[in-house]
Amino acid sequence: MTWAWHPKPLPMAVPNSFALAAAQFGHDLTIAHPDGYELDSDLLAEIESQAAANGGSVHYSNDPRSAYDGVDVVYAKSWGSKYFYETPISKSKSVPPIVQTGSLTKQKWQNE
C-alpha cells in the first residue's frame, strides 16, 4: 500500500482498514509513505501482530520506488498526516473561520 497525494488531508480509516485486512489474511504487506504520514502506532502494532499470527509480514518504506520491487499489487491511497489530526481546530490554518468560532447556527451560515 502506498500513500498518494491529495489536495486535502483525507481520513486514515481506509488505509487502516486495508492494512488490517491484509494482515488478517496473511499477506506480506509493505506500507510506503513520506515521513510524517505514518499510520497510528497502536494500530500498526495490531497489524504486525495479526500478520505474524496469520503467516504474513509488514514492512515500511519511505521510498515508494524500492517498496514496489517484487510486489504483485500496489494499492495507492491518500491519507492525512496524523499530526494534522492532533492539531487543535483553533490552531489549524486550513479550517474555515466559521468552524473555528464553534458557531454553526443557521444565521451564521446565512451571513457568511
Chimera marker file (.cmm) of the C-alpha trace (Angstrom):
<marker_set name="trace">
<marker id="1" x="0.000" y="0.000" z="0.000" r="1" g="1" b="0" radius="0.5"/>
<marker id="2" x="1.392" y="3.372" z="-0.925" r="1" g="1" b="0" radius="0.5"/>
<marker id="3" x="0.467" y="6.879" z="0.098" r="1" g="1" b="0" radius="0.5"/>
<marker id="4" x="-0.821" y="9.007" z="-2.774" r="1" g="1" b="0" radius="0.5"/>
<marker id="5" x="-1.047" y="12.775" z="-2.926" r="1" g="1" b="0" radius="0.5"/>
<marker id="6" x="-4.394" y="14.558" z="-2.495" r="1" g="1" b="0" radius="0.5"/>
<marker id="7" x="-5.053" y="18.304" z="-2.126" r="1" g="1" b="0" radius="0.5"/>
<marker id="8" x="-6.624" y="17.875" z="1.310" r="1" g="1" b="0" radius="0.5"/>
<marker id="9" x="-5.822" y="15.532" z="4.198" r="1" g="1" b="0" radius="0.5"/>
<marker id="10" x="-8.122" y="12.530" z="3.973" r="1" g="1" b="0" radius="0.5"/>
<marker id="11" x="-9.104" y="10.288" z="6.897" r="1" g="1" b="0" radius="0.5"/>
<marker id="12" x="-6.913" y="7.362" z="7.828" r="1" g="1" b="0" radius="0.5"/>
<marker id="13" x="-9.826" y="4.923" z="8.153" r="1" g="1" b="0" radius="0.5"/>
<marker id="14" x="-9.498" y="3.270" z="4.725" r="1" g="1" b="0" radius="0.5"/>
<marker id="15" x="-5.718" y="2.701" z="4.818" r="1" g="1" b="0" radius="0.5"/>
<marker id="16" x="-6.019" y="1.488" z="8.420" r="1" g="1" b="0" radius="0.5"/>
<marker id="17" x="-8.742" y="-0.994" z="7.440" r="1" g="1" b="0" radius="0.5"/>
<marker id="18" x="-6.927" y="-2.120" z="4.298" r="1" g="1" b="0" radius="0.5"/>
<marker id="19" x="-3.691" y="-2.784" z="6.202" r="1" g="1" b="0" radius="0.5"/>
<marker id="20" x="-5.510" y="-4.650" z="8.964" r="1" g="1" b="0" radius="0.5"/>
<marker id="21" x="-7.434" y="-6.810" z="6.480" r="1" g="1" b="0" radius="0.5"/>
<marker id="22" x="-4.248" y="-7.613" z="4.540" r="1" g="1" b="0" radius="0.5"/>
<marker id="23" x="-2.589" y="-8.679" z="7.782" r="1" g="1" b="0" radius="0.5"/>
<marker id="24" x="-5.555" y="-10.800" z="8.856" r="1" g="1" b="0" radius="0.5"/>
<marker id="25" x="-5.416" y="-12.634" z="5.525" r="1" g="1" b="0" radius="0.5"/>
<marker id="26" x="-1.693" y="-13.312" z="5.981" r="1" g="1" b="0" radius="0.5"/>
<marker id="27" x="-0.398" y="-11.111" z="3.174" r="1" g="1" b="0" radius="0.5"/>
<marker id="28" x="3.109" y="-9.704" z="3.031" r="1" g="1" b="0" radius="0.5"/>
<marker id="29" x="2.346" y="-6.003" z="3.275" r="1" g="1" b="0" radius="0.5"/>
<marker id="30" x="4.618" y="-3.061" z="2.614" r="1" g="1" b="0" radius="0.5"/>
<marker id="31" x="3.363" y="0.359" z="3.670" r="1" g="1" b="0" radius="0.5"/>
<marker id="32" x="5.106" y="3.140" z="1.747" r="1" g="1" b="0" radius="0.5"/>
<marker id="33" x="4.646" y="6.756" z="2.785" r="1" g="1" b="0" radius="0.5"/>
<marker id="34" x="6.559" y="10.002" z="3.221" r="1" g="1" b="0" radius="0.5"/>
<marker id="35" x="7.956" y="10.901" z="6.622" r="1" g="1" b="0" radius="0.5"/>
<marker id="36" x="5.189" y="12.197" z="8.865" r="1" g="1" b="0" radius="0.5"/>
<marker id="37" x="2.454" y="10.082" z="7.272" r="1" g="1" b="0" radius="0.5"/>
<marker id="38" x="2.819" y="7.015" z="9.473" r="1" g="1" b="0" radius="0.5"/>
<marker id="39" x="-0.382" y="5.265" z="10.484" r="1" g="1" b="0" radius="0.5"/>
<marker id="40" x="-1.350" y="5.089" z="14.160" r="1" g="1" b="0" radius="0.5"/>
<marker id="41" x="1.330" y="3.263" z="16.173" r="1" g="1" b="0" radius="0.5"/>
<marker id="42" x="-1.170" y="1.284" z="18.295" r="1" g="1" b="0" radius="0.5"/>
<marker id="43" x="-2.952" y="0.076" z="15.176" r="1" g="1" b="0" radius="0.5"/>
<marker id="44" x="0.354" y="-0.763" z="13.475" r="1" g="1" b="0" radius="0.5"/>
<marker id="45" x="1.243" y="-2.955" z="16.449" r="1" g="1" b="0" radius="0.5"/>
<marker id="46" x="-2.056" y="-4.820" z="15.971" r="1" g="1" b="0" radius="0.5"/>
<marker id="47" x="-1.452" y="-5.082" z="12.218" r="1" g="1" b="0" radius="0.5"/>
<marker id="48" x="2.017" y="-6.550" z="12.834" r="1" g="1" b="0" radius="0.5"/>
<marker id="49" x="0.576" y="-8.996" z="15.386" r="1" g="1" b="0" radius="0.5"/>
<marker id="50" x="-2.192" y="-10.117" z="13.006" r="1" g="1" b="0" radius="0.5"/>
<marker id="51" x="0.276" y="-10.534" z="10.139" r="1" g="1" b="0" radius="0.5"/>
<marker id="52" x="2.608" y="-12.672" z="12.259" r="1" g="1" b="0" radius="0.5"/>
<marker id="53" x="-0.284" y="-14.803" z="13.538" r="1" g="1" b="0" radius="0.5"/>
<marker id="54" x="-1.521" y="-15.440" z="10.004" r="1" g="1" b="0" radius="0.5"/>
<marker id="55" x="1.786" y="-16.114" z="8.231" r="1" g="1" b="0" radius="0.5"/>
<marker id="56" x="2.246" y="-12.642" z="6.751" r="1" g="1" b="0" radius="0.5"/>
<marker id="57" x="4.579" y="-9.747" z="7.385" r="1" g="1" b="0" radius="0.5"/>
<marker id="58" x="4.599" y="-5.962" z="7.491" r="1" g="1" b="0" radius="0.5"/>
<marker id="59" x="7.378" y="-3.750" z="6.181" r="1" g="1" b="0" radius="0.5"/>
<marker id="60" x="7.675" y="0.032" z="5.989" r="1" g="1" b="0" radius="0.5"/>
<marker id="61" x="9.340" y="2.266" z="3.440" r="1" g="1" b="0" radius="0.5"/>
<marker id="62" x="9.789" y="5.964" z="2.814" r="1" g="1" b="0" radius="0.5"/>
<marker id="63" x="10.900" y="5.203" z="-0.750" r="1" g="1" b="0" radius="0.5"/>
<marker id="64" x="7.983" y="4.110" z="-2.937" r="1" g="1" b="0" radius="0.5"/>
<marker id="65" x="10.247" y="3.016" z="-5.816" r="1" g="1" b="0" radius="0.5"/>
<marker id="66" x="12.044" y="0.421" z="-3.708" r="1" g="1" b="0" radius="0.5"/>
<marker id="67" x="8.791" y="-0.507" z="-1.952" r="1" g="1" b="0" radius="0.5"/>
<marker id="68" x="7.364" y="-1.622" z="-5.318" r="1" g="1" b="0" radius="0.5"/>
<marker id="69" x="10.185" y="-4.092" z="-6.006" r="1" g="1" b="0" radius="0.5"/>
<marker id="70" x="8.876" y="-7.632" z="-6.216" r="1" g="1" b="0" radius="0.5"/>
<marker id="71" x="5.264" y="-6.856" z="-5.360" r="1" g="1" b="0" radius="0.5"/>
<marker id="72" x="2.229" y="-8.245" z="-7.154" r="1" g="1" b="0" radius="0.5"/>
<marker id="73" x="-0.199" y="-5.417" z="-6.344" r="1" g="1" b="0" radius="0.5"/>
<marker id="74" x="0.186" y="-1.734" z="-5.456" r="1" g="1" b="0" radius="0.5"/>
<marker id="75" x="-2.765" y="-0.121" z="-3.718" r="1" g="1" b="0" radius="0.5"/>
<marker id="76" x="-2.451" y="3.672" z="-3.831" r="1" g="1" b="0" radius="0.5"/>
<marker id="77" x="-4.441" y="5.601" z="-1.219" r="1" g="1" b="0" radius="0.5"/>
<marker id="78" x="-4.208" y="9.093" z="0.200" r="1" g="1" b="0" radius="0.5"/>
<marker id="79" x="-4.432" y="9.819" z="3.890" r="1" g="1" b="0" radius="0.5"/>
<marker id="80" x="-3.622" y="12.805" z="6.036" r="1" g="1" b="0" radius="0.5"/>
<marker id="81" x="-0.751" y="13.008" z="8.456" r="1" g="1" b="0" radius="0.5"/>
<marker id="82" x="-1.687" y="12.015" z="11.984" r="1" g="1" b="0" radius="0.5"/>
<marker id="83" x="-0.139" y="15.324" z="13.020" r="1" g="1" b="0" radius="0.5"/>
<marker id="84" x="-2.930" y="17.118" z="11.148" r="1" g="1" b="0" radius="0.5"/>
<marker id="85" x="-5.492" y="15.367" z="13.331" r="1" g="1" b="0" radius="0.5"/>
<marker id="86" x="-3.598" y="16.131" z="16.525" r="1" g="1" b="0" radius="0.5"/>
<marker id="87" x="-3.674" y="19.888" z="15.853" r="1" g="1" b="0" radius="0.5"/>
<marker id="88" x="-6.444" y="21.633" z="17.785" r="1" g="1" b="0" radius="0.5"/>
<marker id="89" x="-9.016" y="23.001" z="15.377" r="1" g="1" b="0" radius="0.5"/>
<marker id="90" x="-8.487" y="26.535" z="16.675" r="1" g="1" b="0" radius="0.5"/>
<marker id="91" x="-4.824" y="26.450" z="15.566" r="1" g="1" b="0" radius="0.5"/>
<marker id="92" x="-5.352" y="24.943" z="12.136" r="1" g="1" b="0" radius="0.5"/>
<marker id="93" x="-4.991" y="27.440" z="9.285" r="1" g="1" b="0" radius="0.5"/>
<marker id="94" x="-6.834" y="25.158" z="6.877" r="1" g="1" b="0" radius="0.5"/>
<marker id="95" x="-10.109" y="25.264" z="8.809" r="1" g="1" b="0" radius="0.5"/>
<marker id="96" x="-12.717" y="27.783" z="7.629" r="1" g="1" b="0" radius="0.5"/>
<marker id="97" x="-13.329" y="30.678" z="10.072" r="1" g="1" b="0" radius="0.5"/>
<marker id="98" x="-16.929" y="29.611" z="10.641" r="1" g="1" b="0" radius="0.5"/>
<marker id="99" x="-15.736" y="26.306" z="12.104" r="1" g="1" b="0" radius="0.5"/>
<marker id="100" x="-13.035" y="27.969" z="14.194" r="1" g="1" b="0" radius="0.5"/>
<marker id="101" x="-15.661" y="30.028" z="16.027" r="1" g="1" b="0" radius="0.5"/>
<marker id="102" x="-17.637" y="26.954" z="17.019" r="1" g="1" b="0" radius="0.5"/>
<marker id="103" x="-20.847" y="28.681" z="15.943" r="1" g="1" b="0" radius="0.5"/>
<marker id="104" x="-22.738" y="26.724" z="13.318" r="1" g="1" b="0" radius="0.5"/>
<marker id="105" x="-26.117" y="28.392" z="13.602" r="1" g="1" b="0" radius="0.5"/>
<marker id="106" x="-28.398" y="28.953" z="10.617" r="1" g="1" b="0" radius="0.5"/>
<marker id="107" x="-27.912" y="32.696" z="10.975" r="1" g="1" b="0" radius="0.5"/>
<marker id="108" x="-24.112" y="32.319" z="10.909" r="1" g="1" b="0" radius="0.5"/>
<marker id="109" x="-24.273" y="30.256" z="7.709" r="1" g="1" b="0" radius="0.5"/>
<marker id="110" x="-26.530" y="32.792" z="6.015" r="1" g="1" b="0" radius="0.5"/>
<marker id="111" x="-24.315" y="35.734" z="6.917" r="1" g="1" b="0" radius="0.5"/>
<marker id="112" x="-21.068" y="34.228" z="5.620" r="1" g="1" b="0" radius="0.5"/>
<link id1="1" id2="2" r="1" g="1" b="0" radius="0.2"/>
<link id1="2" id2="3" r="1" g="1" b="0" radius="0.2"/>
<link id1="3" id2="4" r="1" g="1" b="0" radius="0.2"/>
<link id1="4" id2="5" r="1" g="1" b="0" radius="0.2"/>
<link id1="5" id2="6" r="1" g="1" b="0" radius="0.2"/>
<link id1="6" id2="7" r="1" g="1" b="0" radius="0.2"/>
<link id1="7" id2="8" r="1" g="1" b="0" radius="0.2"/>
<link id1="8" id2="9" r="1" g="1" b="0" radius="0.2"/>
<link id1="9" id2="10" r="1" g="1" b="0" radius="0.2"/>
<link id1="10" id2="11" r="1" g="1" b="0" radius="0.2"/>
<link id1="11" id2="12" r="1" g="1" b="0" radius="0.2"/>
<link id1="12" id2="13" r="1" g="1" b="0" radius="0.2"/>
<link id1="13" id2="14" r="1" g="1" b="0" radius="0.2"/>
<link id1="14" id2="15" r="1" g="1" b="0" radius="0.2"/>
<link id1="15" id2="16" r="1" g="1" b="0" radius="0.2"/>
<link id1="16" id2="17" r="1" g="1" b="0" radius="0.2"/>
<link id1="17" id2="18" r="1" g="1" b="0" radius="0.2"/>
<link id1="18" id2="19" r="1" g="1" b="0" radius="0.2"/>
<link id1="19" id2="20" r="1" g="1" b="0" radius="0.2"/>
<link id1="20" id2="21" r="1" g="1" b="0" radius="0.2"/>
<link id1="21" id2="22" r="1" g="1" b="0" radius="0.2"/>
<link id1="22" id2="23" r="1" g="1" b="0" radius="0.2"/>
<link id1="23" id2="24" r="1" g="1" b="0" radius="0.2"/>
<link id1="24" id2="25" r="1" g="1" b="0" radius="0.2"/>
<link id1="25" id2="26" r="1" g="1" b="0" radius="0.2"/>
<link id1="26" id2="27" r="1" g="1" b="0" radius="0.2"/>
<link id1="27" id2="28" r="1" g="1" b="0" radius="0.2"/>
<link id1="28" id2="29" r="1" g="1" b="0" radius="0.2"/>
<link id1="29" id2="30" r="1" g="1" b="0" radius="0.2"/>
<link id1="30" id2="31" r="1" g="1" b="0" radius="0.2"/>
<link id1="31" id2="32" r="1" g="1" b="0" radius="0.2"/>
<link id1="32" id2="33" r="1" g="1" b="0" radius="0.2"/>
<link id1="33" id2="34" r="1" g="1" b="0" radius="0.2"/>
<link id1="34" id2="35" r="1" g="1" b="0" radius="0.2"/>
<link id1="35" id2="36" r="1" g="1" b="0" radius="0.2"/>
<link id1="36" id2="37" r="1" g="1" b="0" radius="0.2"/>
<link id1="37" id2="38" r="1" g="1" b="0" radius="0.2"/>
<link id1="38" id2="39" r="1" g="1" b="0" radius="0.2"/>
<link id1="39" id2="40" r="1" g="1" b="0" radius="0.2"/>
<link id1="40" id2="41" r="1" g="1" b="0" radius="0.2"/>
<link id1="41" id2="42" r="1" g="1" b="0" radius="0.2"/>
<link id1="42" id2="43" r="1" g="1" b="0" radius="0.2"/>
<link id1="43" id2="44" r="1" g="1" b="0" radius="0.2"/>
<link id1="44" id2="45" r="1" g="1" b="0" radius="0.2"/>
<link id1="45" id2="46" r="1" g="1" b="0" radius="0.2"/>
<link id1="46" id2="47" r="1" g="1" b="0" radius="0.2"/>
<link id1="47" id2="48" r="1" g="1" b="0" radius="0.2"/>
<link id1="48" id2="49" r="1" g="1" b="0" radius="0.2"/>
<link id1="49" id2="50" r="1" g="1" b="0" radius="0.2"/>
<link id1="50" id2="51" r="1" g="1" b="0" radius="0.2"/>
<link id1="51" id2="52" r="1" g="1" b="0" radius="0.2"/>
<link id1="52" id2="53" r="1" g="1" b="0" radius="0.2"/>
<link id1="53" id2="54" r="1" g="1" b="0" radius="0.2"/>
<link id1="54" id2="55" r="1" g="1" b="0" radius="0.2"/>
<link id1="55" id2="56" r="1" g="1" b="0" radius="0.2"/>
<link id1="56" id2="57" r="1" g="1" b="0" radius="0.2"/>
<link id1="57" id2="58" r="1" g="1" b="0" radius="0.2"/>
<link id1="58" id2="59" r="1" g="1" b="0" radius="0.2"/>
<link id1="59" id2="60" r="1" g="1" b="0" radius="0.2"/>
<link id1="60" id2="61" r="1" g="1" b="0" radius="0.2"/>
<link id1="61" id2="62" r="1" g="1" b="0" radius="0.2"/>
<link id1="62" id2="63" r="1" g="1" b="0" radius="0.2"/>
<link id1="63" id2="64" r="1" g="1" b="0" radius="0.2"/>
<link id1="64" id2="65" r="1" g="1" b="0" radius="0.2"/>
<link id1="65" id2="66" r="1" g="1" b="0" radius="0.2"/>
<link id1="66" id2="67" r="1" g="1" b="0" radius="0.2"/>
<link id1="67" id2="68" r="1" g="1" b="0" radius="0.2"/>
<link id1="68" id2="69" r="1" g="1" b="0" radius="0.2"/>
<link id1="69" id2="70" r="1" g="1" b="0" radius="0.2"/>
<link id1="70" id2="71" r="1" g="1" b="0" radius="0.2"/>
<link id1="71" id2="72" r="1" g="1" b="0" radius="0.2"/>
<link id1="72" id2="73" r="1" g="1" b="0" radius="0.2"/>
<link id1="73" id2="74" r="1" g="1" b="0" radius="0.2"/>
<link id1="74" id2="75" r="1" g="1" b="0" radius="0.2"/>
<link id1="75" id2="76" r="1" g="1" b="0" radius="0.2"/>
<link id1="76" id2="77" r="1" g="1" b="0" radius="0.2"/>
<link id1="77" id2="78" r="1" g="1" b="0" radius="0.2"/>
<link id1="78" id2="79" r="1" g="1" b="0" radius="0.2"/>
<link id1="79" id2="80" r="1" g="1" b="0" radius="0.2"/>
<link id1="80" id2="81" r="1" g="1" b="0" radius="0.2"/>
<link id1="81" id2="82" r="1" g="1" b="0" radius="0.2"/>
<link id1="82" id2="83" r="1" g="1" b="0" radius="0.2"/>
<link id1="83" id2="84" r="1" g="1" b="0" radius="0.2"/>
<link id1="84" id2="85" r="1" g="1" b="0" radius="0.2"/>
<link id1="85" id2="86" r="1" g="1" b="0" radius="0.2"/>
<link id1="86" id2="87" r="1" g="1" b="0" radius="0.2"/>
<link id1="87" id2="88" r="1" g="1" b="0" radius="0.2"/>
<link id1="88" id2="89" r="1" g="1" b="0" radius="0.2"/>
<link id1="89" id2="90" r="1" g="1" b="0" radius="0.2"/>
<link id1="90" id2="91" r="1" g="1" b="0" radius="0.2"/>
<link id1="91" id2="92" r="1" g="1" b="0" radius="0.2"/>
<link id1="92" id2="93" r="1" g="1" b="0" radius="0.2"/>
<link id1="93" id2="94" r="1" g="1" b="0" radius="0.2"/>
<link id1="94" id2="95" r="1" g="1" b="0" radius="0.2"/>
<link id1="95" id2="96" r="1" g="1" b="0" radius="0.2"/>
<link id1="96" id2="97" r="1" g="1" b="0" radius="0.2"/>
<link id1="97" id2="98" r="1" g="1" b="0" radius="0.2"/>
<link id1="98" id2="99" r="1" g="1" b="0" radius="0.2"/>
<link id1="99" id2="100" r="1" g="1" b="0" radius="0.2"/>
<link id1="100" id2="101" r="1" g="1" b="0" radius="0.2"/>
<link id1="101" id2="102" r="1" g="1" b="0" radius="0.2"/>
<link id1="102" id2="103" r="1" g="1" b="0" radius="0.2"/>
<link id1="103" id2="104" r="1" g="1" b="0" radius="0.2"/>
<link id1="104" id2="105" r="1" g="1" b="0" radius="0.2"/>
<link id1="105" id2="106" r="1" g="1" b="0" radius="0.2"/>
<link id1="106" id2="107" r="1" g="1" b="0" radius="0.2"/>
<link id1="107" id2="108" r="1" g="1" b="0" radius="0.2"/>
<link id1="108" id2="109" r="1" g="1" b="0" radius="0.2"/>
<link id1="109" id2="110" r="1" g="1" b="0" radius="0.2"/>
<link id1="110" id2="111" r="1" g="1" b="0" radius="0.2"/>
<link id1="111" id2="112" r="1" g="1" b="0" radius="0.2"/>
</marker_set>
